[in-house]
Amino acid sequence: MILLRNIGLLVTCRPDSGQNNLHAIPHASLVWSAGRIVWAGPDDQVPATLGTLVMEDAGGRMVVPGLVDCHTHLAFGGWRADEFARRVRGESYAEIARSGGGILSTVRATRAAGEAVLAARADEMLTRMMALGVTTVEAKSGYGLTVADELMLLRVYQQLAARGPVRVVPTVLGAHTVPPEFASDRAGYLRLLTEELLPRVAAMELARYCDAFVEQGAFTVEEARQVFRAASSLGMRAKLHADQLTSSGGAELAADVGAVSADHLEHVSDAGIAAMAAAGVVAVSLPIASLYLRQPPLPARKLLDAGVPVAVATDFNPGSAPSYHLPLAMTLACTTQGMTPAEALKGATIVAARAIGEEANIGSLEEGKAADFAVIDAPDVDHWLYHFRPNACVRTVIGGRTVWRGSE
Amino acid sequence: MILLRNIGLLVTCRPDSGQNNLHAIPHASLVWSAGRIVWAGPDDQVPATLGTLVMEDAGGRMVVPGLVDCHTHLAFGGWRADEFARRVRGESYAEIARSGGGILSTVRATRAAGEAVLAARADEMLTRMMALGVTTVEAKSGYGLTVADELMLLRVYQQLAARGPVRVVPTVLGAHTVPPEFASDRAGYLRLLTEELLPRVAAMELARYCDAFVEQGAFTVEEARQVFRAASSLGMRAKLHADQLTSSGGAELAADVGAVSADHLEHVSDAGIAAMAAAGVVAVSLPIASLYLRQPPLPARKLLDAGVPVAVATDFNPGSAPSYHLPLAMTLACTTQGMTPAEALKGATIVAARAIGEEANIGSLEEGKAADFAVIDAPDVDHWLYHFRPNACVRTVIGGRTVWRGSE
């Protein structure tokens, strides 16, 4: 049993309260055993009944729950820096996609890379994310777009999840875009997804969630509905890329199919917000993508005021969000969307955990949950997210094991 | 004499070309001696006449000129994280200033901190900036606002400049805001600045430039003109905080007084742009401040198209820009202002050097200039500024001496 004492501020992020209440405990201790939290509370109230403890010292620093990046496209081949220069000169994402760039460019590079290269690259990214305090990562396929290549991406995630230490939650995103082979046979691609890919993914238990990109140029609401129907019958809940570039009914569909989350939402309608609130769908804000694509910010205040929980994630991918820096996304959620630092931290911990159905296991520092946490060099959450630094995380712990330590 | 060979891409940023031409040399070498560059060119063309060389290897990485942060408020007491949470909820900078927050809050904390604490804090910031590839930092006073306290801040910069290794260029910003002691005697404060502070700063050679915050709630164009007239007679050129929150004639004034730079410019008028172009004033873009204050982006394309060189800097300060991350400012200059990665890099090197009158000495990698450079883990500039990471700099060299090395 290990006791971490002298925590300047233990930010538990317990969910049993308002969005702005972090349940933070000053001068605190955290006790864990066999990877699980046994006790969390003030330094001077550690129960004697806990028995013999190995003592560690947090040096007065802040401890927060391990960050949960609940929306990434972790494994991909190549990069798309060339498109970045085109976009900053004013070309739209849709224009670049039509000229053979965009998602399909990464699909070509991903198919060419092969499983070993994809696994090595994704593993390196996980290591870098871990240094920022990230302990759980949702990871989507969607750059394969054949049965074999989608399964390859999901096997990469399976392998990374098994190896650890970062927890990986896989999502199948065969409905990312229609691949060139099916350009003139959309119905055929949908049959491939619903009759071949999804059943095989389910049989091999390669994904927990099924995602679809509902957007002009990607999939219609009705096409996505077919995909989610098949996924649901196979035991996979829906997640959606919704209302990112246009208001296209994605939020409404998410509510309708009981999705665990609807992500992006830069152009969500009021009706979509109301439907999400009624259905209990989590909104996932992806402010790095909004920044890189010059989209309006997600209307976080409207969503929160309507009772929709708002998670914050990176959307890490080689096109629209080429950064895995989750604390940057959290600071941007404050500066561009009007989320408070407390809301942004909850959004990247307990609410993000809910967006991947893991809220019983991770996302807050409470008895019985996994001992996943980050030690942050800041006196409080406001200061951390306000004073943006390359990396304020000085130690990352997953399942009670220290997996990263900074130089200070 | 030292030879750094196997540079994947040597980005010289030579100024004798268009804003988008970086004069980058693939497979290059860089040779320096006694802190100065002796030769830069392709690996296979190193002149035999250079004699005996100590060989180092860049591992195929990119080398860029040391970054120049040409607008910071480096030394200050306290922080203002509390105001960040207020601002994200919608309070304006002006409202916070009126309620006793803003600059005056930092003035109180700075006066209370004392010279030793201010120097230690600023020194730590310089060390962290250096790790990002920053080799020169412009540093403003402006949080003292008494003769004694402004001189104290400038002595801190003098001490840091003397100690090195980061080059520090000091600017006196007594005209930052009217201090509470002179709230009902603006003319008295202007006399203090022009008749006491500036002459003493000049006599002790404590500042190269004189800055003023031209804005509603700070100083009028006519008041700033008085300050610049006094500074000019003492040999100090003008720099301006211009048109940040409102269009207030700052750019026109900068042109009129022959300022070396006009900074912020989120609300610059077309007439102001034309005047700056005609007078050769450098525009300094501060996209981190625009982000944190939710200001519109500086119209970089308009300025560049009008022939105004645009530098990029952090504006590092505890209120409106609490981050010293210059590569973040460069990425934001691309994503929010439509600058190309090449323009952003020139903006943070050779154009930034011009904004502090140092373009003959630093800002590009050319024979005779200081051997100040950063080794970047990226194949090219597009990739570096597109794939935002905590820190892509793996080695920083100032005056030929390696002052920082990353873990990889």
Interface residues (C-beta under 8 A of the other chain):
Chain A: W79 R80 A81 D82 F84 A85 V88 R89 G90 R128 A131 L132 L291 Y292 R294 P322 S323 Y324 H325 L328 L332 C334 T335 T336 G338 M339 T340 P341 D380 D382 H383 L385 Y386 H387 F388 R389 P390 N391 S407
Chain B: W79 R80 A81 D82 F84 A85 V88 R89 G90 R128 A131 L132 L291 Y292 R294 P322 S323 Y324 H325 L328 L332 C334 T335 T336 G338 M339 T340 P341 D380 D382 H383 L385 Y386 H387 F388 R389 P390 N391 S407
